[in-house]
């Protein structure tokens, strides 16, 4: 699916068209209204600025050469009134200098006349999606700053919505939860969200990486110690079990816990009490346990590396956190969220991705998942030369994967029919099987797409073409 996911496809964008040519103005409004957008028109820059004072717009399309106020003057004035709005400058008298000046003033794109309706439709759709993502990130940050927002698992994909729904269902219980998923998928964030929806939300949420400590240090971290329990223990210290009393304790990477510690953990869970290091008095605990691992604990049990009885104690409720490659629709929002945060930290005036850069992110498999995406965006913000992260700002290894395969696995060249069939199938996949949008991206009408589907015998239930990302 492309970065403009299905949910945004149905959202109306508010478009302001400014052109002193009445025919061009009405024609553009008609095209964009047919696409599903809400349009308004202005005959010059003065009328456009007056409209911006009365209502908000997502995208402004303006002609460059107009009497009284040029498109560049309108661009500057519009950006002062509505900084979040994207502006597309149109002109029949294109020049490199005017294009550069438009981009420097904050234009989203510079469009040379004459252009095809499909070209402006796609450009407006991308600009409106950029605005939508930016506003959503802004709202999330505002709510977090005001303390109104729980931890957020960002995304609109079905897998993300199902995950959040399941978390909200099981959170009010006090059952032990086992979170499994690849590194970087956000298991700690999921655990924090479970805690925030639980009856223990007023208590503390603490986390420990079970693979980061040697056995003795982990015991001290979890159970605490009594005064004089060992050399240097000059006072009693509470462990995480006692510190999280009334709240939630996340045992991250529990699959890396040493066998002897597994026995002690099992006893703590079963007896609901712990013994401090160097102590002889059991201490009752009231803690909800959430365990997380990137390992297959069933295989670890079979291999004798993890206790079966502890596995059953932890695996009361099992939740799998899907990898990012299985929820690609979430990538644009996540990328925009990380961009805003990285740009603020680096004090860089970078606020969007180019279409090609964002599409490359959506197509990438992200073996490091959300954590890799965050690091990648931070790097791109650092190397970007303007307000937009371009395709060449992405790491070279990622760009090298953005290739449409023209060869068969045996190195023979594929036929034109094979390439065209697979390309149509690929576009259908990227649009979530939305034929109207697929036809638009292919530059054909919907009836022509139907003919191609019939001609190439492409079935809706077919798997994706081999070799395509």
PyMOL commands that set and color helices and strands:
alter all, ss='L'
color gray80, all
select helices_A, chain A and resi 6-9+22-34+45-54+71-81+96-104+117-145+158-171+187-197+215-223+240-243+254-256+259-271+297-302+308-314+324-326+328-346+355-363+369-383+391-393+396-400+416-430+435-442+446-455
alter helices_A, ss='H'
color red, helices_A
select strands_A, chain A and resi 14-18+38-42+59-63+86-91+109-112+177-180+205-209+224-225+237-238+248-252+273-274+283-284+288-293+317-320+352-353+388-389
alter strands_A, ss='S'
color yellow, strands_A
deselect
rebuild
show_as cartoon
